Amino acid sequence: MDEGGVSPLPAAVITVSDEVATGRDADRGGPVAAGLLRELGLSVTSAVVGDDPAAIRGAIVAATAAGARVVVTCGGTGLGPRDNTTAVVRDLVSFEIPGIAEEIRRRGLQHTPQALVSREVAGAIVRPDRPPVFVLAAPGSRGGVRDALGVVGESLRYIIEQLDGAGHA
């Protein structure tokens, strides 16, 4: 329980990068995402996978099976031939929440024109056998992660409450 008596939402951060997975580069975005989520009162687990669709899918499925209600992927949202995260997330979600990705790109444009070619996606995995999960495919850069979590951060509990049916008796 946090100070307000509310249990922390379980979250998972999944870094998607061939370079990080093979040790050729340091994970920059994942630790930023985990830190920001912890600052928001979420409990966070982290994983790193390469840019392989089966590995990305497996990590997201494993995180949701372990009870994560929020899954943030970092990386694989660009235009490169190995940027597979967006397609995998789109395949897994029951529905998208397009306004979130639109706002992330809008905020990113305040920092870099490359934000227009980033392919963030946000949505929900809804299954009858477990609670719904909010999934956000964020860029792998520290700035991209900050922009993405700056958009959804304060709304994460509200998003989960809505997915759980709050206000829809």
RACOR-V405289 format. One line per field, one symbol per residue. ss: DSSP state (~ for helix, > for strand, _ for the rest). phi: phi as a letter, one per 40 degrees, with the letter a starting at -180 (. if undefined). A space follows every 50 residues. Layout:
ss->???
phi->???
//
This chain:
ss->_________>>>>>>>_~~~~_______~~~~~~~~~~~___>>>>>>>_ __~~~~~~~~~~~~~____>>>>>__________~~~~~~~~__>>_~~~ ~~~~~~~~~___~~~~~___>>>>>>>__>>>>>>>>>___~~~~~~~~~ ~~~~~~~~~~~~~______
phi->.cdcgbccccbbbbcbacccccgcaccbcdccccccccdcgccbbbabbc cbdcccdccccccccchcbbbbcbhgbcbccbcbcdcccdccccacbccc ccccccccccbaccdcbcbdababcbbccaccbcbbcbcccdcccccccc ccdcbcccdcdcccgdgbc
//
